[in-house]
Structure formats: structure tokens, C-alpha cells
């Protein structure tokens, strides 16, 4: 997927989700050297950060959180791999490990608890987010929506997702806990 397709498919460039890692080509890794950043992407990162800041000042917190969650959920629907791995937890876990995000996924089956942990990083993984652009922390709700919809689809079960650590919130990595509920989707 090229940048134009990503920006078009992800709510005209307003999406701040983590799905880009799942859309990276198989076999790519975060360790590979990236080409120099296009000035337009830097511009979009700063504009997106400003948009979230403006919305944070004009929209009540509950509405903004729900909106970003819904945006992340939508972004998950644009990732064809989510449907490909429906019912195949181990395959999807391996897929995430091998993508550019490099996320490690563990599953305590007895407790029904999945933990998704990114490698340590200096910035948010999403191509629209930048610590240098001072993106507000509330944008992590987009990632919560992405994980919620993704894991419900892969598992066929309802889930509850909690953010445990976030680069945007001062952490060294992003960690999500996914509680698998007994109810089918």
C-alpha cells in the first residue's frame, strides 16, 4: 500500500492507528533502513497533531475518546490480514511478529488474557503520529479501537482492551492487554 492509498483509505488522512504495521509487506522489519521522510508526511504529522489538539479543546472528552476509538476500529477494517487470520490466533500472532511493527503477542489461555507488546521505540509507530509534532496522548484511543476490532475479528469473541504502556504517554514501548470474554461476536 502506498502513502496515497493509506491516506485515502484511512479516513482521508485523519487516522492515527497502528494498523500501518499490519499493512507492511511480509518479511519487512523495523530494523530495515527507511528512506528519507517526505516533507509532506512531516507536514501531515504536524497538522494531525494540531487537529487532535483543536478537537481536544472543542469536543468533550467522552466524545473525542469514542470518535478516536471508532476511527481505529475503522482502520482495522482496511487491513485485509485481519480477515485472512479470522480464527487463526497463532498465525496472526506470527504475522504481527514478522511485520514492521514487530509486536510480541503472548496469550495466557487460562486467564483469557492476550498481551501485545511492541519493541522499545523512540516514537509512535503510526506514520501520522510524531512525538516531535507533540501529538496529544488522547490519540492512543485510536489504537485501542484498532486492537478491539482486530482481536474480536481474529478470535470471533468479544474482547475488552486496555492500554498498559504508550510511547505517547512517556513509555518506552506500547503494550495492550486484551481480555477475551466468553461471548461470541
Buried (B, 14 or more C-beta within 10 A) or exposed (E): BEEEEBBEBBBEBBBBBBBBBBBBEEEBEBEEEEEEEEEEBEEBBBBBBBBBBEBBEEEEEEEBBBBBBBBBBBBBBBBEBBEEBEEEBEBBBEBBEBBBBBBBBEBEEEEBEBBBBBBEBEBBBBBBBBBEBEBBBBBBBBBBBBBBBBBBBBBEBBBEBEBEBBBBEEBEBBBBBBBBEEEEE
